[in-house]
Amino acid sequence: MAEASRTDDSFHVFDTTLRDGAQREGINLTVADKLAIARHLDEFGVGFIEGGWPGANPRDTEFFARAAAELDLRNAQLVAFGATRRAGGKAAEDPQLAALVTSGAPVVTLVAKAHDRHVELALRTTLDENLEMIRDSVAHLRSQGRRVFIDCEHFFDGYKANRAYALAVVRAAHEAGADVVVLCDTNGGMLPAGVRDIVADVLADCHTYKPGARLGIHAQDDTGCAVANTLAAVDAGATHVQCTANGYGERVGNANLFPVVGALEIKYDRRVLPAGSLAEMTRISHAIAEVVNLTPSTHQPYVGFSAFAHKAGLHASAIKVDPDLYQHIDPETVGNTMRMLVSDMAGRASVELKGKELGYDLSTDRDLAGRVVARVKEQESLGYTYESADASFELLLRDEVRGSRERFYSLESWRTISEQGPGGSTRPEAGGGFTGNEATVKLWAKGERRIATGEGNGPVDALDKALRTALERIYPQLATLELVDYKVRILEGQHGTGSKTRVLIESTDGTASWSTVGVADNVVAASWLALEDAYTYGLIRAGLEPTE
């Protein structure tokens, strides 16, 4: 592993996605996943990456072995996590501490009990022996050339229960040679004011015996305050923050790396990343989400798809004058973009800005902008929504510019058939089930009448295949078009199963994705409308001219 390029050690951004973040329900990382995430984190510029607990499980042991050979870290140092030696033993003979040294990681984080009740009930040892376990473990690792951080587990709860003992734990770690003592809100129950007061008190005590002693913060998000608690600790003097990418972690998660770093860099004007890294924040967040196989949070601060999305007409009017009026930062600072959402709340300014986003200048034609606004409001009264269907909105906009809908074919009819097997039930245990779904599409394209059928897992899938079969010979560009997501919502109404249905479809041509919407009295008809928009938009993207 290469030496870290950032030499400023005055403030630590410490990422624990690979260990604590991996405890989130639904996350199961392979060694390859962990290596990929480590590369993303190093590229982003964090100072420390906690890779896991070598010796505790084969996966983490393998990770450190492969990391030594495969990771070329430029900004970060790899950290191995473990625990203090066992009660009654010797650090030099402890196999778990030996595994930390063998891992090759230059930095080790040890978890230590800071709550007297946990020492007595969980460790089943005395308070004095716990202090000796800390001293012995830290001193041993220091003698092996390792830099040592101490995570004081349950520190804040322990401080409230027995302040003197919690402070004694911190002192034992510092005096044994720990570089940073991290105060952990393990249960996530703290609020910012309490964190600020306690960190300030602990730091003042530390400076009575070790001037320059450093504290860190590890906050869980059980009260929704992990980011705020982390920043409160920084306000009180902490110079080491432990976070996870996208806030992944046990229960409801940990302090989210990206809002913490965004606040430190932008709001505190404190450089904690290499130059230029902040602009990569959105991309890195989404790349890590892809590796862990979780959809990125749309509403995540700084990096979410909706972080700089504007819907209300008054907001849009103000943003048209000056984007700073309704945005706390320039989205490009963190690699994100501003988006205008078109809805029945939108006014002319919203539509003009959305048009500009899509490449249309509506500012010189107020009548056109007014027609688009009126059309949007009319369509949304019928159940349409264009907030998540930019492609359908662009087609609507093009309709108004052109005066009619652009068409690549003329539909004659479509139909779907769902065949059910014997037994009179769709439940396998009852001996029945659908045996097939078939769709037929009849249309005219470039003067040729086309009739095509398709079979699929459901009527919509069959309809998509029939439409593709009907058009693909005439428009071979459709070969790259693929439907990647499909959402159905029954709209509120008084008709029960007769209520209107809204369908959103996401499509891709391999280089870009777009979403379309359809609304009708039944799900298949709504799906057809969304499919039509998806195909039409895809052909326009391919550079084709409509035939009608």
Beta strands, then each sheet from edge to edge (+ up, - down):
strand 1: 12-15
strand 2: 48-52
strand 3: 77-83
strand 4: 107-113
strand 5: 147-153
strand 6: 180-185
strand 7: 215-219
strand 8: 240-243
strand 9: 309-310
strand 10: 339-340
strand 11: 410-420
strand 12: 434-445
strand 13: 448-456
strand 14: 482-490
strand 15: 501-508
strand 16: 513-520
sheet 1: 1+ 2+ 3+ 4+ 5+ 6+ 7+ 8+ 1+
sheet 2: 9+ 10+
sheet 3: 11+ 12- 13+
sheet 4: 14+ 15- 16+
end
